[in-house]
Amino acid sequence: MRLAVVVASLVALAWPAWAVSVDGPGVINFPNASIQPRQDQSAHGWLSPAISTLNTPSFCWELSPFTRSQPLFAYLRRVGTDRPVVSIDTRDNRVPPMPWTGSGGYSGCASISRADERAFLRRPGLYYLDVRTQTSRHAAVAHPRGPRL
């Protein structure tokens, strides 16, 4: 019994203290980040980012934007270089397309380089999500957060 308590304590201490939760082995969830307006002053919503370290590193997201016009893409970019690290396609794939209701929900995962995965885990503030809509190239932005490891 004593050994089980010690092992459970070590496992609990091994998880990063800043992660909101861990869905399973190798999946680290970050706190929700609010979507802030940039070129679309009505934009708002939230981003729930996660990093999966199993096999191929992946950036995972739940994204709920409210914008004037339909989001086309969201890009995870690195601050300073502004290079896209991950591209998220949010276009309407229904035929015929449905009218934009003002909000939507998107989720999924995309591969991320091992270097960006490590950097995101250490300093998520080095990255931001840039939302592009039909009418605005930089409609809204979300800044993931979490302390440095």
C-alpha positions in Angstrom: 0.0 0.0 0.0 2.8 2.4 0.9 4.5 1.7 -2.5 1.2 2.5 -4.3 0.9 5.9 -2.5 4.5 6.7 -3.4 4.1 5.8 -7.1 0.8 7.8 -7.3 2.5 10.8 -5.7 5.4 10.6 -8.1 3.1 10.4 -11.1 1.1 13.4 -9.9 4.2 15.5 -9.4 5.6 14.5 -12.9 2.7 16.3 -14.7 3.4 20.0 -15.5 1.7 22.1 -12.9 0.6 24.7 -15.4 -1.4 22.2 -17.6 -5.1 22.4 -16.9 -5.5 18.7 -17.5 -4.0 15.7 -19.2 -6.5 13.7 -21.2 -4.3 10.7 -21.4 -0.7 9.7 -21.8 1.1 12.2 -24.0 -1.7 14.8 -24.3 -1.2 18.1 -22.5 -4.1 20.6 -22.4 -3.4 24.3 -22.0 -5.8 26.8 -20.4 -8.4 28.3 -22.8 -7.3 31.4 -24.6 -9.8 34.1 -25.5 -10.0 35.3 -29.1 -9.4 39.0 -29.3 -10.5 41.3 -32.2 -7.9 42.6 -34.6 -9.4 43.7 -37.9 -12.9 42.5 -37.1 -13.9 44.5 -34.1 -16.9 42.1 -33.4 -14.6 39.0 -33.2 -14.5 37.0 -29.9 -14.6 33.4 -28.8 -12.1 31.0 -27.3 -9.3 28.6 -28.3 -8.6 25.4 -26.3 -5.0 24.3 -27.3 -3.3 21.0 -26.6 -0.1 19.3 -27.6 0.0 15.5 -28.2 3.5 14.1 -27.8 2.6 10.6 -28.9 4.5 9.3 -32.0 4.2 12.3 -34.3 4.0 15.6 -32.3 0.6 17.3 -32.9 -1.0 20.6 -32.1 -4.7 20.0 -31.2 -7.4 22.5 -30.8 -11.0 23.3 -30.0 -11.8 26.6 -31.6 -15.0 28.6 -31.2 -14.9 31.9 -33.1 -17.6 34.5 -33.4 -16.9 36.8 -36.4 -18.8 39.0 -38.9 -17.9 36.8 -41.8 -17.0 33.1 -42.3 -13.5 32.1 -41.1 -11.5 30.6 -43.9 -8.3 29.6 -42.1 -6.6 29.9 -38.7 -2.9 29.8 -38.4 -0.8 29.0 -35.4 2.2 31.3 -35.8 5.4 31.9 -34.0 5.9 35.4 -32.6 8.7 37.3 -34.1 9.0 35.3 -37.3 5.2 35.2 -37.9 5.8 32.0 -39.8 2.8 29.6 -39.9 3.5 26.5 -37.8 0.1 24.9 -38.3 -2.7 25.7 -40.7 -6.3 25.0 -39.8 -8.9 25.0 -42.6 -12.2 26.3 -41.4 -13.9 26.7 -44.7 -17.5 25.4 -45.2 -17.2 22.1 -47.0 -20.9 21.6 -47.6 -22.4 21.9 -51.1 -24.1 24.2 -51.3 -22.4 26.2 -48.6 -24.5 27.3 -45.7 -24.9 31.0 -44.8 -22.6 32.0 -41.9 -24.5 32.2 -38.7 -21.9 34.3 -36.9 -20.2 31.5 -34.9 -18.8 28.1 -35.4 -17.0 25.3 -33.7 -13.9 23.5 -35.0 -11.6 20.9 -33.6 -8.8 18.6 -34.7 -5.1 18.0 -34.7 -2.3 18.7 -37.1 1.4 17.6 -37.0 3.9 20.1 -35.7 7.7 19.9 -35.8 9.4 18.5 -32.8 11.3 21.8 -32.3 8.0 23.8 -32.3 6.4 21.2 -30.0 9.2 21.6 -27.4 9.1 25.4 -27.7 5.3 25.5 -27.3 5.5 23.2 -24.2 8.2 25.5 -22.7 6.7 28.9 -23.7 3.3 28.8 -25.3 3.4 32.6 -25.3 5.8 32.4 -28.2 2.9 31.4 -30.4 -0.5 32.9 -31.4 -3.5 31.9 -33.4 -4.3 34.2 -36.3 -7.9 33.9 -37.7 -8.5 34.8 -41.4 -12.1 35.5 -42.5 -13.7 36.2 -45.9 -13.4 39.9 -45.2 -10.3 40.3 -43.0 -6.8 38.9 -43.4 -6.1 39.2 -39.7 -9.6 39.2 -38.2 -8.8 38.0 -34.7 -6.0 36.6 -32.6 -5.7 34.3 -29.6 -2.6 34.0 -27.4 -2.1 30.6 -25.7 -0.7 30.9 -22.2 1.0 29.0 -19.5 4.2 29.5 -17.5 7.6 28.5 -18.7 8.8 25.1 -17.7 
